[in-house]
Amino acid sequence: MLNSLESNYDCANAGDDLHQLKQELESLREQQAEDKETQESINRLENQISFILNKCDINH
């Protein structure tokens, strides 16, 4: 998970970052844990992925 994404995010890193974030998200989903902490991590990863896709104008 990336520590922070800000408006000055460098889209040159988007390919690697998206790959990493999607792998982390898939790993968490496979655990099928229902606890609040896991759900918050899943939500954060989804938000980070959406931010990068929108910021860098990437069609998914």
Buried (B, 14 or more C-beta within 10 A) or exposed (E): EBEEEEEEBEEEEBEEBBEBBEEBBEEBEEEEEEEEEBEEBBEBBEEBBEBBBEBBEEEE
